[in-house]
Amino acid sequence: MMPLRALWQRGRHFGAMLVGVPDYDAYVRHMQDRHPGHEVMTREQFVRSRMEARLGAKTPGKCPC
C-alpha cells in the first residue's frame, strides 16, 4: 500500500496538471539529469515562461530547457 505522503503528492501533481500549473520540481530534475551544464531558471522565471508558452508568446511551444 502506498504511504499517505506519496499518495498526497501524486494527487497534488495530478490536480496541478488538470488546471495547467507547471511542475517546477520536475523541470529542475529534468535539467539536472539531462542538461547538467545549463543554468536552471528560478521558479518565477519558469512559471512566466510556461504561461507565455501557453498563452501564445513570441516563441510558442518552446521548451523551457
mmCIF file as gemmi writes it, N, C-alpha and C atoms, coordinates in Angstrom:
data_model
loop_
_atom_site.group_PDB
_atom_site.id
_atom_site.type_symbol
_atom_site.label_atom_id
_atom_site.label_alt_id
_atom_site.label_comp_id
_atom_site.label_asym_id
_atom_site.label_entity_id
_atom_site.label_seq_id
_atom_site.pdbx_PDB_ins_code
_atom_site.Cartn_x
_atom_site.Cartn_y
_atom_site.Cartn_z
_atom_site.occupancy
_atom_site.B_iso_or_equiv
_atom_site.pdbx_formal_charge
_atom_site.auth_seq_id
_atom_site.auth_asym_id
_atom_site.pdbx_PDB_model_num
ATOM 1 N N . MET Axp A 1 ? 0.838 -1.193 0 1 0 ? 1 A 1
ATOM 2 C CA . MET Axp A 1 ? 0 0 0 1 0 ? 1 A 1
ATOM 3 C C . MET Axp A 1 ? 0.877 1.249 0 1 0 ? 1 A 1
ATOM 4 N N . MET Axp A 2 ? 0.461 2.256 -0.729 1 0 ? 2 A 1
ATOM 5 C CA . MET Axp A 2 ? 1.223 3.483 -0.889 1 0 ? 2 A 1
ATOM 6 C C . MET Axp A 2 ? 1.119 4.34 0.383 1 0 ? 2 A 1
ATOM 7 N N . PRO Axp A 3 ? 2.266 4.863 0.858 1 0 ? 3 A 1
ATOM 8 C CA . PRO Axp A 3 ? 2.208 5.751 2.025 1 0 ? 3 A 1
ATOM 9 C C . PRO Axp A 3 ? 1.356 6.986 1.736 1 0 ? 3 A 1
ATOM 10 N N . LEU Axp A 4 ? 0.763 7.528 2.776 1 0 ? 4 A 1
ATOM 11 C CA . LEU Axp A 4 ? -0.136 8.672 2.633 1 0 ? 4 A 1
ATOM 12 C C . LEU Axp A 4 ? 0.561 9.865 1.969 1 0 ? 4 A 1
ATOM 13 N N . ARG Axp A 5 ? 1.816 10.116 2.316 1 0 ? 5 A 1
ATOM 14 C CA . ARG Axp A 5 ? 2.55 11.251 1.738 1 0 ? 5 A 1
ATOM 15 C C . ARG Axp A 5 ? 2.705 11.097 0.216 1 0 ? 5 A 1
ATOM 16 N N . ALA Axp A 6 ? 3.07 9.893 -0.228 1 0 ? 6 A 1
ATOM 17 C CA . ALA Axp A 6 ? 3.238 9.643 -1.663 1 0 ? 6 A 1
ATOM 18 C C . ALA Axp A 6 ? 1.892 9.778 -2.378 1 0 ? 6 A 1
ATOM 19 N N . LEU Axp A 7 ? 0.846 9.308 -1.762 1 0 ? 7 A 1
ATOM 20 C CA . LEU Axp A 7 ? -0.495 9.423 -2.347 1 0 ? 7 A 1
ATOM 21 C C . LEU Axp A 7 ? -0.889 10.89 -2.473 1 0 ? 7 A 1
ATOM 22 N N . TRP Axp A 8 ? -0.627 11.671 -1.441 1 0 ? 8 A 1
ATOM 23 C CA . TRP Axp A 8 ? -0.923 13.103 -1.465 1 0 ? 8 A 1
ATOM 24 C C . TRP Axp A 8 ? -0.147 13.794 -2.595 1 0 ? 8 A 1
ATOM 25 N N . GLN Axp A 9 ? 1.142 13.48 -2.74 1 0 ? 9 A 1
ATOM 26 C CA . GLN Axp A 9 ? 1.969 14.105 -3.768 1 0 ? 9 A 1
ATOM 27 C C . GLN Axp A 9 ? 1.459 13.764 -5.169 1 0 ? 9 A 1
ATOM 28 N N . ARG Axp A 10 ? 1.086 12.533 -5.38 1 0 ? 10 A 1
ATOM 29 C CA . ARG Axp A 10 ? 0.536 12.134 -6.683 1 0 ? 10 A 1
ATOM 30 C C . ARG Axp A 10 ? -0.774 12.858 -6.979 1 0 ? 10 A 1
ATOM 31 N N . GLY Axp A 11 ? -1.62 12.946 -5.969 1 0 ? 11 A 1
ATOM 32 C CA . GLY Axp A 11 ? -2.89 13.656 -6.148 1 0 ? 11 A 1
ATOM 33 C C . GLY Axp A 11 ? -2.678 15.129 -6.426 1 0 ? 11 A 1
ATOM 34 N N . ARG Axp A 12 ? -1.734 15.741 -5.738 1 0 ? 12 A 1
ATOM 35 C CA . ARG Axp A 12 ? -1.415 17.152 -5.948 1 0 ? 12 A 1
ATOM 36 C C . ARG Axp A 12 ? -0.877 17.384 -7.357 1 0 ? 12 A 1
ATOM 37 N N . HIS Axp A 13 ? 0.011 16.497 -7.79 1 0 ? 13 A 1
ATOM 38 C CA . HIS Axp A 13 ? 0.583 16.601 -9.127 1 0 ? 13 A 1
ATOM 39 C C . HIS Axp A 13 ? -0.51 16.446 -10.189 1 0 ? 13 A 1
ATOM 40 N N . PHE Axp A 14 ? -1.378 15.474 -10.017 1 0 ? 14 A 1
ATOM 41 C CA . PHE Axp A 14 ? -2.469 15.243 -10.963 1 0 ? 14 A 1
ATOM 42 C C . PHE Axp A 14 ? -3.398 16.453 -11.021 1 0 ? 14 A 1
ATOM 43 N N . GLY Axp A 15 ? -3.749 16.991 -9.872 1 0 ? 15 A 1
ATOM 44 C CA . GLY Axp A 15 ? -4.616 18.17 -9.831 1 0 ? 15 A 1
ATOM 45 C C . GLY Axp A 15 ? -3.986 19.368 -10.514 1 0 ? 15 A 1
ATOM 46 N N . ALA Axp A 16 ? -2.693 19.56 -10.304 1 0 ? 16 A 1
ATOM 47 C CA . ALA Axp A 16 ? -1.988 20.669 -10.942 1 0 ? 16 A 1
ATOM 48 C C . ALA Axp A 16 ? -1.982 20.503 -12.457 1 0 ? 16 A 1
ATOM 49 N N . MET Axp A 17 ? -1.794 19.283 -12.915 1 0 ? 17 A 1
ATOM 50 C CA . MET Axp A 17 ? -1.805 19.023 -14.358 1 0 ? 17 A 1
ATOM 51 C C . MET Axp A 17 ? -3.173 19.326 -14.956 1 0 ? 17 A 1
ATOM 52 N N . LEU Axp A 18 ? -4.232 19.012 -14.218 1 0 ? 18 A 1
ATOM 53 C CA . LEU Axp A 18 ? -5.593 19.253 -14.715 1 0 ? 18 A 1
ATOM 54 C C . LEU Axp A 18 ? -5.864 20.727 -14.964 1 0 ? 18 A 1
ATOM 55 N N . VAL Axp A 19 ? -5.312 21.582 -14.108 1 0 ? 19 A 1
ATOM 56 C CA . VAL Axp A 19 ? -5.58 23.014 -14.254 1 0 ? 19 A 1
ATOM 57 C C . VAL Axp A 19 ? -4.449 23.741 -14.969 1 0 ? 19 A 1
ATOM 58 N N . GLY Axp A 20 ? -3.432 23.024 -15.403 1 0 ? 20 A 1
ATOM 59 C CA . GLY Axp A 20 ? -2.373 23.634 -16.199 1 0 ? 20 A 1
ATOM 60 C C . GLY Axp A 20 ? -1.265 24.301 -15.421 1 0 ? 20 A 1
ATOM 61 N N . VAL Axp A 21 ? -1.067 23.938 -14.173 1 0 ? 21 A 1
ATOM 62 C CA . VAL Axp A 21 ? 0.013 24.507 -13.37 1 0 ? 21 A 1
ATOM 63 C C . VAL Axp A 21 ? 1.289 23.746 -13.696 1 0 ? 21 A 1
ATOM 64 N N . PRO Axp A 22 ? 2.357 24.447 -14.092 1 0 ? 22 A 1
ATOM 65 C CA . PRO Axp A 22 ? 3.606 23.769 -14.436 1 0 ? 22 A 1
ATOM 66 C C . PRO Axp A 22 ? 4.278 23.159 -13.21 1 0 ? 22 A 1
ATOM 67 N N . ASP Axp A 23 ? 5.008 22.066 -13.409 1 0 ? 23 A 1
ATOM 68 C CA . ASP Axp A 23 ? 5.688 21.353 -12.329 1 0 ? 23 A 1
ATOM 69 C C . ASP Axp A 23 ? 7.159 21.769 -12.294 1 0 ? 23 A 1
ATOM 70 N N . TYR Axp A 24 ? 7.473 22.747 -11.458 1 0 ? 24 A 1
ATOM 71 C CA . TYR Axp A 24 ? 8.828 23.276 -11.373 1 0 ? 24 A 1
ATOM 72 C C . TYR Axp A 24 ? 9.815 22.21 -10.889 1 0 ? 24 A 1
ATOM 73 N N . ASP Axp A 25 ? 9.428 21.41 -9.917 1 0 ? 25 A 1
ATOM 74 C CA . ASP Axp A 25 ? 10.333 20.384 -9.381 1 0 ? 25 A 1
ATOM 75 C C . ASP Axp A 25 ? 10.712 19.365 -10.453 1 0 ? 25 A 1
ATOM 76 N N . ALA Axp A 26 ? 9.747 18.989 -11.301 1 0 ? 26 A 1
ATOM 77 C CA . ALA Axp A 26 ? 10.049 18.062 -12.401 1 0 ? 26 A 1
ATOM 78 C C . ALA Axp A 26 ? 10.998 18.721 -13.395 1 0 ? 26 A 1
ATOM 79 N N . TYR Axp A 27 ? 10.807 20.023 -13.646 1 0 ? 27 A 1
ATOM 80 C CA . TYR Axp A 27 ? 11.696 20.768 -14.539 1 0 ? 27 A 1
ATOM 81 C C . TYR Axp A 27 ? 13.126 20.758 -13.995 1 0 ? 27 A 1
ATOM 82 N N . VAL Axp A 28 ? 13.279 21.031 -12.702 1 0 ? 28 A 1
ATOM 83 C CA . VAL Axp A 28 ? 14.62 21.059 -12.089 1 0 ? 28 A 1
ATOM 84 C C . VAL Axp A 28 ? 15.273 19.685 -12.198 1 0 ? 28 A 1
ATOM 85 N N . ARG Axp A 29 ? 14.529 18.628 -11.909 1 0 ? 29 A 1
ATOM 86 C CA . ARG Axp A 29 ? 15.088 17.271 -12.034 1 0 ? 29 A 1
ATOM 87 C C . ARG Axp A 29 ? 15.503 16.995 -13.475 1 0 ? 29 A 1
ATOM 88 N N . HIS Axp A 30 ? 14.664 17.394 -14.432 1 0 ? 30 A 1
ATOM 89 C CA . HIS Axp A 30 ? 14.973 17.198 -15.85 1 0 ? 30 A 1
ATOM 90 C C . HIS Axp A 30 ? 16.263 17.926 -16.22 1 0 ? 30 A 1
ATOM 91 N N . MET Axp A 31 ? 16.386 19.169 -15.785 1 0 ? 31 A 1
ATOM 92 C CA . MET Axp A 31 ? 17.576 19.954 -16.113 1 0 ? 31 A 1
ATOM 93 C C . MET Axp A 31 ? 18.835 19.334 -15.501 1 0 ? 31 A 1
ATOM 94 N N . GLN Axp A 32 ? 18.739 18.864 -14.276 1 0 ? 32 A 1
ATOM 95 C CA . GLN Axp A 32 ? 19.892 18.246 -13.614 1 0 ? 32 A 1
ATOM 96 C C . GLN Axp A 32 ? 20.277 16.934 -14.282 1 0 ? 32 A 1
ATOM 97 N N . ASP Axp A 33 ? 19.287 16.161 -14.693 1 0 ? 33 A 1
ATOM 98 C CA . ASP Axp A 33 ? 19.553 14.861 -15.313 1 0 ? 33 A 1
ATOM 99 C C . ASP Axp A 33 ? 19.998 14.969 -16.768 1 0 ? 33 A 1
ATOM 100 N N . ARG Axp A 34 ? 19.32 15.807 -17.542 1 0 ? 34 A 1
ATOM 101 C CA . ARG Axp A 34 ? 19.538 15.855 -18.99 1 0 ? 34 A 1
ATOM 102 C C . ARG Axp A 34 ? 20.426 16.994 -19.481 1 0 ? 34 A 1
ATOM 103 N N . HIS Axp A 35 ? 20.48 18.09 -18.707 1 0 ? 35 A 1
ATOM 104 C CA . HIS Axp A 35 ? 21.235 19.274 -19.134 1 0 ? 35 A 1
ATOM 105 C C . HIS Axp A 35 ? 22.064 19.822 -17.972 1 0 ? 35 A 1
ATOM 106 N N . PRO Axp A 36 ? 22.986 19.029 -17.419 1 0 ? 36 A 1
ATOM 107 C CA . PRO Axp A 36 ? 23.703 19.446 -16.208 1 0 ? 36 A 1
ATOM 108 C C . PRO Axp A 36 ? 24.535 20.717 -16.365 1 0 ? 36 A 1
ATOM 109 N N . GLY Axp A 37 ? 24.932 21.09 -17.558 1 0 ? 37 A 1
ATOM 110 C CA . GLY Axp A 37 ? 25.741 22.28 -17.75 1 0 ? 37 A 1
ATOM 111 C C . GLY Axp A 37 ? 24.94 23.561 -17.93 1 0 ? 37 A 1
ATOM 112 N N . HIS Axp A 38 ? 23.614 23.444 -18.045 1 0 ? 38 A 1
ATOM 113 C CA . HIS Axp A 38 ? 22.774 24.611 -18.297 1 0 ? 38 A 1
ATOM 114 C C . HIS Axp A 38 ? 22.282 25.219 -16.98 1 0 ? 38 A 1
ATOM 115 N N . GLU Axp A 39 ? 22.038 26.514 -17.023 1 0 ? 39 A 1
ATOM 116 C CA . GLU Axp A 39 ? 21.511 27.207 -15.853 1 0 ? 39 A 1
ATOM 117 C C . GLU Axp A 39 ? 20.028 26.881 -15.696 1 0 ? 39 A 1
ATOM 118 N N . VAL Axp A 40 ? 19.603 26.647 -14.467 1 0 ? 40 A 1
ATOM 119 C CA . VAL Axp A 40 ? 18.205 26.346 -14.157 1 0 ? 40 A 1
ATOM 120 C C . VAL Axp A 40 ? 17.482 27.655 -13.861 1 0 ? 40 A 1
ATOM 121 N N . MET Axp A 41 ? 16.325 27.848 -14.483 1 0 ? 41 A 1
ATOM 122 C CA . MET Axp A 41 ? 15.534 29.05 -14.231 1 0 ? 41 A 1
ATOM 123 C C . MET Axp A 41 ? 15.029 29.054 -12.794 1 0 ? 41 A 1
ATOM 124 N N . THR Axp A 42 ? 14.8 30.244 -12.27 1 0 ? 42 A 1
ATOM 125 C CA . THR Axp A 42 ? 14.15 30.349 -10.964 1 0 ? 42 A 1
ATOM 126 C C . THR Axp A 42 ? 12.703 29.919 -11.134 1 0 ? 42 A 1
ATOM 127 N N . ARG Axp A 43 ? 12.036 29.668 -10.037 1 0 ? 43 A 1
ATOM 128 C CA . ARG Axp A 43 ? 10.622 29.268 -10.098 1 0 ? 43 A 1
ATOM 129 C C . ARG Axp A 43 ? 9.803 30.345 -10.814 1 0 ? 43 A 1
ATOM 130 N N . GLU Axp A 44 ? 10.066 31.61 -10.511 1 0 ? 44 A 1
ATOM 131 C CA . GLU Axp A 44 ? 9.328 32.703 -11.14 1 0 ? 44 A 1
ATOM 132 C C . GLU Axp A 44 ? 9.573 32.747 -12.648 1 0 ? 44 A 1
ATOM 133 N N . GLN Axp A 45 ? 10.822 32.604 -13.064 1 0 ? 45 A 1
ATOM 134 C CA . GLN Axp A 45 ? 11.141 32.591 -14.491 1 0 ? 45 A 1
ATOM 135 C C . GLN Axp A 45 ? 10.46 31.422 -15.191 1 0 ? 45 A 1
ATOM 136 N N . PHE Axp A 46 ? 10.475 30.257 -14.546 1 0 ? 46 A 1
ATOM 137 C CA . PHE Axp A 46 ? 9.871 29.07 -15.127 1 0 ? 46 A 1
ATOM 138 C C . PHE Axp A 46 ? 8.369 29.238 -15.318 1 0 ? 46 A 1
ATOM 139 N N . VAL Axp A 47 ? 7.688 29.705 -14.282 1 0 ? 47 A 1
ATOM 140 C CA . VAL Axp A 47 ? 6.237 29.889 -14.359 1 0 ? 47 A 1
ATOM 141 C C . VAL Axp A 47 ? 5.914 30.917 -15.434 1 0 ? 47 A 1
ATOM 142 N N . ARG Axp A 48 ? 6.666 32.015 -15.501 1 0 ? 48 A 1
ATOM 143 C CA . ARG Axp A 48 ? 6.424 33.03 -16.518 1 0 ? 48 A 1
ATOM 144 C C . ARG Axp A 48 ? 6.605 32.439 -17.922 1 0 ? 48 A 1
ATOM 145 N N . SER Axp A 49 ? 7.665 31.643 -18.11 1 0 ? 49 A 1
ATOM 146 C CA . SER Axp A 49 ? 7.908 31.058 -19.438 1 0 ? 49 A 1
ATOM 147 C C . SER Axp A 49 ? 6.802 30.087 -19.827 1 0 ? 49 A 1
ATOM 148 N N . ARG Axp A 50 ? 6.293 29.321 -18.888 1 0 ? 50 A 1
ATOM 149 C CA . ARG Axp A 50 ? 5.21 28.385 -19.18 1 0 ? 50 A 1
ATOM 150 C C . ARG Axp A 50 ? 3.921 29.121 -19.494 1 0 ? 50 A 1
ATOM 151 N N . MET Axp A 51 ? 3.644 30.205 -18.764 1 0 ? 51 A 1
ATOM 152 C CA . MET Axp A 51 ? 2.446 30.979 -19.037 1 0 ? 51 A 1
ATOM 153 C C . MET Axp A 51 ? 2.538 31.645 -20.411 1 0 ? 51 A 1
ATOM 154 N N . GLU Axp A 52 ? 3.693 32.168 -20.754 1 0 ? 52 A 1
ATOM 155 C CA . GLU Axp A 52 ? 3.874 32.779 -22.069 1 0 ? 52 A 1
ATOM 156 C C . GLU Axp A 52 ? 3.688 31.743 -23.17 1 0 ? 52 A 1
ATOM 157 N N . ALA Axp A 53 ? 4.239 30.551 -22.969 1 0 ? 53 A 1
ATOM 158 C CA . ALA Axp A 53 ? 4.092 29.489 -23.971 1 0 ? 53 A 1
ATOM 159 C C . ALA Axp A 53 ? 2.628 29.072 -24.104 1 0 ? 53 A 1
ATOM 160 N N . ARG Axp A 54 ? 1.932 29.013 -22.999 1 0 ? 54 A 1
ATOM 161 C CA . ARG Axp A 54 ? 0.536 28.582 -23.011 1 0 ? 54 A 1
ATOM 162 C C . ARG Axp A 54 ? -0.381 29.632 -23.618 1 0 ? 54 A 1
ATOM 163 N N . LEU Axp A 55 ? -0.054 30.897 -23.396 1 0 ? 55 A 1
ATOM 164 C CA . LEU Axp A 55 ? -0.931 31.966 -23.842 1 0 ? 55 A 1
ATOM 165 C C . LEU Axp A 55 ? -0.508 32.588 -25.161 1 0 ? 55 A 1
ATOM 166 N N . GLY Axp A 56 ? 0.431 31.955 -25.86 1 0 ? 56 A 1
ATOM 167 C CA . GLY Axp A 56 ? 0.827 32.443 -27.173 1 0 ? 56 A 1
ATOM 168 C C . GLY Axp A 56 ? 1.862 33.551 -27.141 1 0 ? 56 A 1
ATOM 169 N N . ALA Axp A 57 ? 2.996 33.28 -26.557 1 0 ? 57 A 1
ATOM 170 C CA . ALA Axp A 57 ? 4.077 34.26 -26.503 1 0 ? 57 A 1
ATOM 171 C C . ALA Axp A 57 ? 4.8 34.331 -27.849 1 0 ? 57 A 1
ATOM 172 N N . LYS Axp A 58 ? 5.913 35.038 -27.858 1 0 ? 58 A 1
ATOM 173 C CA . LYS Axp A 58 ? 6.698 35.212 -29.064 1 0 ? 58 A 1
ATOM 174 C C . LYS Axp A 58 ? 7.251 33.892 -29.595 1 0 ? 58 A 1
ATOM 175 N N . THR Axp A 59 ? 7.532 32.941 -28.711 1 0 ? 59 A 1
ATOM 176 C CA . THR Axp A 59 ? 8.097 31.653 -29.116 1 0 ? 59 A 1
ATOM 177 C C . THR Axp A 59 ? 7.162 30.526 -28.649 1 0 ? 59 A 1
ATOM 178 N N . PRO Axp A 60 ? 5.997 30.385 -29.249 1 0 ? 60 A 1
ATOM 179 C CA . PRO Axp A 60 ? 5.045 29.367 -28.797 1 0 ? 60 A 1
ATOM 180 C C . PRO Axp A 60 ? 5.593 27.952 -28.914 1 0 ? 60 A 1
ATOM 181 N N . GLY Axp A 61 ? 5.335 27.16 -27.885 1 0 ? 61 A 1
ATOM 182 C CA . GLY Axp A 61 ? 5.731 25.763 -27.913 1 0 ? 61 A 1
ATOM 183 C C . GLY Axp A 61 ? 7.184 25.513 -27.598 1 0 ? 61 A 1
ATOM 184 N N . LYS Axp A 62 ? 7.938 26.554 -27.272 1 0 ? 62 A 1
ATOM 185 C CA . LYS Axp A 62 ? 9.36 26.376 -26.984 1 0 ? 62 A 1
ATOM 186 C C . LYS Axp A 62 ? 9.539 25.746 -25.606 1 0 ? 62 A 1
ATOM 187 N N . CYS Axp A 63 ? 10.344 24.73 -25.545 1 0 ? 63 A 1
ATOM 188 C CA . CYS Axp A 63 ? 10.638 24.051 -24.285 1 0 ? 63 A 1
ATOM 189 C C . CYS Axp A 63 ? 11.467 24.979 -23.39 1 0 ? 63 A 1
ATOM 190 N N . PRO Axp A 64 ? 11.219 25.014 -22.079 1 0 ? 64 A 1
ATOM 191 C CA . PRO Axp A 64 ? 11.984 25.894 -21.21 1 0 ? 64 A 1
ATOM 192 C C . PRO Axp A 64 ? 13.426 25.45 -21.012 1 0 ? 64 A 1
ATOM 193 N N . CYS Axp A 65 ? 13.757 24.293 -21.524 1 0 ? 65 A 1
ATOM 194 C CA . CYS Axp A 65 ? 15.129 23.835 -21.37 1 0 ? 65 A 1
ATOM 195 C C . CYS Axp A 65 ? 15.828 24.051 -22.679 1 0 ? 65 A 1
